[in-house]
Amino acid sequence: MNHSMRRAALTLHALSDRDQRWLLERLPVRQSGTLRGLLHELQSLGIPADMLPGIEGANDAAHALAETAAAEEAHVDMDRARVWAQKEADWAVAQTLSAMRPGIRAELLAALDIDRRQRLEKLSTEILPLKGLSGARLLANAYAAIRETAPMGNHARHQPARKGVATWLRSFVRRA
């Protein structure tokens, strides 16, 4: 178990149960399971949450989420990512692309049609990218949406879609 997972568990322990569930639901099953086990261990030891990093731990949480996003990026199904990008609003995709690493961003842009690619490239120069914990949360939400997106040609594409990244971004802006 790496240091960043332990730091993420400590930071999550300081959050409310609702916020913990929200974050854990958006992580890959393996990381979520590891963090749930660590959280259970912290609770069983009786360590009070207020003794752990709270707001000050946001950079650590962002770092842990960024590491998780990097692991997700290594396994992105580009067909699903392309379908996801076609369904999302331009501004939401541009915001997500701005938070992605350059390699995966270029690969996803190359998978899109030329008109969409040009719109997104233009729009990405006009937006202010989300940094830190906000950017990490955006990527976690986007990768969860991409994982749940059915690839083209799959009959499952007619299933009801989960709330998109645009919906998450709107709720984030309203809270700020």
Contacts in CASP RR format, 6 or more apart in sequence:
PFRMAT RR
TARGET T0000
AUTHOR 0000-0000-0000
METHOD contacts of the structure
MODEL  1
MNHSMRRAALTLHALSDRDQRWLLERLPVRQSGTLRGLLHELQSLGIPAD
MLPGIEGANDAAHALAETAAAEEAHVDMDRARVWAQKEADWAVAQTLSAM
RPGIRAELLAALDIDRRQRLEKLSTEILPLKGLSGARLLANAYAAIRETA
PMGNHARHQPARKGVATWLRSFVRRA
1 34 0 8 1.000
1 38 0 8 1.000
4 60 0 8 1.000
4 63 0 8 1.000
4 64 0 8 1.000
4 67 0 8 1.000
5 31 0 8 1.000
5 34 0 8 1.000
5 35 0 8 1.000
5 38 0 8 1.000
5 64 0 8 1.000
6 38 0 8 1.000
7 60 0 8 1.000
7 61 0 8 1.000
7 63 0 8 1.000
7 64 0 8 1.000
8 35 0 8 1.000
8 60 0 8 1.000
8 61 0 8 1.000
8 64 0 8 1.000
8 65 0 8 1.000
9 35 0 8 1.000
9 37 0 8 1.000
9 38 0 8 1.000
9 39 0 8 1.000
9 42 0 8 1.000
10 42 0 8 1.000
10 52 0 8 1.000
10 53 0 8 1.000
10 60 0 8 1.000
11 52 0 8 1.000
11 53 0 8 1.000
11 54 0 8 1.000
11 57 0 8 1.000
11 58 0 8 1.000
11 60 0 8 1.000
11 61 0 8 1.000
11 64 0 8 1.000
12 20 0 8 1.000
12 23 0 8 1.000
12 24 0 8 1.000
12 35 0 8 1.000
12 39 0 8 1.000
12 61 0 8 1.000
13 20 0 8 1.000
13 39 0 8 1.000
13 42 0 8 1.000
13 43 0 8 1.000
13 47 0 8 1.000
13 49 0 8 1.000
13 52 0 8 1.000
14 49 0 8 1.000
14 50 0 8 1.000
14 52 0 8 1.000
14 53 0 8 1.000
14 54 0 8 1.000
14 57 0 8 1.000
15 23 0 8 1.000
15 49 0 8 1.000
15 54 0 8 1.000
20 39 0 8 1.000
23 65 0 8 1.000
23 137 0 8 1.000
23 140 0 8 1.000
24 32 0 8 1.000
24 33 0 8 1.000
24 35 0 8 1.000
24 36 0 8 1.000
25 32 0 8 1.000
25 144 0 8 1.000
26 137 0 8 1.000
26 140 0 8 1.000
26 141 0 8 1.000
26 144 0 8 1.000
27 35 0 8 1.000
27 68 0 8 1.000
27 140 0 8 1.000
28 68 0 8 1.000
28 71 0 8 1.000
28 72 0 8 1.000
31 68 0 8 1.000
31 71 0 8 1.000
42 52 0 8 1.000
53 60 0 8 1.000
58 132 0 8 1.000
58 133 0 8 1.000
59 132 0 8 1.000
59 133 0 8 1.000
61 133 0 8 1.000
61 136 0 8 1.000
62 132 0 8 1.000
62 133 0 8 1.000
62 135 0 8 1.000
62 136 0 8 1.000
65 133 0 8 1.000
65 136 0 8 1.000
65 137 0 8 1.000
65 139 0 8 1.000
65 140 0 8 1.000
66 132 0 8 1.000
66 136 0 8 1.000
66 139 0 8 1.000
68 140 0 8 1.000
69 136 0 8 1.000
69 139 0 8 1.000
69 140 0 8 1.000
69 143 0 8 1.000
70 101 0 8 1.000
72 139 0 8 1.000
72 143 0 8 1.000
73 100 0 8 1.000
73 101 0 8 1.000
73 104 0 8 1.000
73 143 0 8 1.000
76 104 0 8 1.000
76 108 0 8 1.000
76 143 0 8 1.000
76 146 0 8 1.000
77 146 0 8 1.000
77 147 0 8 1.000
77 151 0 8 1.000
78 107 0 8 1.000
78 108 0 8 1.000
78 111 0 8 1.000
79 151 0 8 1.000
79 152 0 8 1.000
80 146 0 8 1.000
80 147 0 8 1.000
80 149 0 8 1.000
80 150 0 8 1.000
80 151 0 8 1.000
81 108 0 8 1.000
81 111 0 8 1.000
81 146 0 8 1.000
81 149 0 8 1.000
82 108 0 8 1.000
82 111 0 8 1.000
82 112 0 8 1.000
82 152 0 8 1.000
83 149 0 8 1.000
83 150 0 8 1.000
83 151 0 8 1.000
83 152 0 8 1.000
83 157 0 8 1.000
84 142 0 8 1.000
84 145 0 8 1.000
84 146 0 8 1.000
84 149 0 8 1.000
85 93 0 8 1.000
85 108 0 8 1.000
85 111 0 8 1.000
85 112 0 8 1.000
85 116 0 8 1.000
86 112 0 8 1.000
86 116 0 8 1.000
87 149 0 8 1.000
87 161 0 8 1.000
88 96 0 8 1.000
88 145 0 8 1.000
88 164 0 8 1.000
88 165 0 8 1.000
88 166 0 8 1.000
89 166 0 8 1.000
90 116 0 8 1.000
90 119 0 8 1.000
90 120 0 8 1.000
90 123 0 8 1.000
91 123 0 8 1.000
91 127 0 8 1.000
91 166 0 8 1.000
92 164 0 8 1.000
92 165 0 8 1.000
92 166 0 8 1.000
92 169 0 8 1.000
93 120 0 8 1.000
93 165 0 8 1.000
94 120 0 8 1.000
94 123 0 8 1.000
94 124 0 8 1.000
94 127 0 8 1.000
95 127 0 8 1.000
95 129 0 8 1.000
95 130 0 8 1.000
95 138 0 8 1.000
95 165 0 8 1.000
95 169 0 8 1.000
96 138 0 8 1.000
96 139 0 8 1.000
96 142 0 8 1.000
96 165 0 8 1.000
97 105 0 8 1.000
97 108 0 8 1.000
97 109 0 8 1.000
97 120 0 8 1.000
97 124 0 8 1.000
98 124 0 8 1.000
98 127 0 8 1.000
98 129 0 8 1.000
98 130 0 8 1.000
99 129 0 8 1.000
99 130 0 8 1.000
99 135 0 8 1.000
99 136 0 8 1.000
99 138 0 8 1.000
99 139 0 8 1.000
99 142 0 8 1.000
100 108 0 8 1.000
100 139 0 8 1.000
109 117 0 8 1.000
109 120 0 8 1.000
109 121 0 8 1.000
110 117 0 8 1.000
112 120 0 8 1.000
129 135 0 8 1.000
130 138 0 8 1.000
134 172 0 8 1.000
137 172 0 8 1.000
138 165 0 8 1.000
138 168 0 8 1.000
138 169 0 8 1.000
138 172 0 8 1.000
141 164 0 8 1.000
141 165 0 8 1.000
141 168 0 8 1.000
142 165 0 8 1.000
144 162 0 8 1.000
145 162 0 8 1.000
145 164 0 8 1.000
145 165 0 8 1.000
148 162 0 8 1.000
149 161 0 8 1.000
150 156 0 8 1.000
150 157 0 8 1.000
150 159 0 8 1.000
151 157 0 8 1.000
END
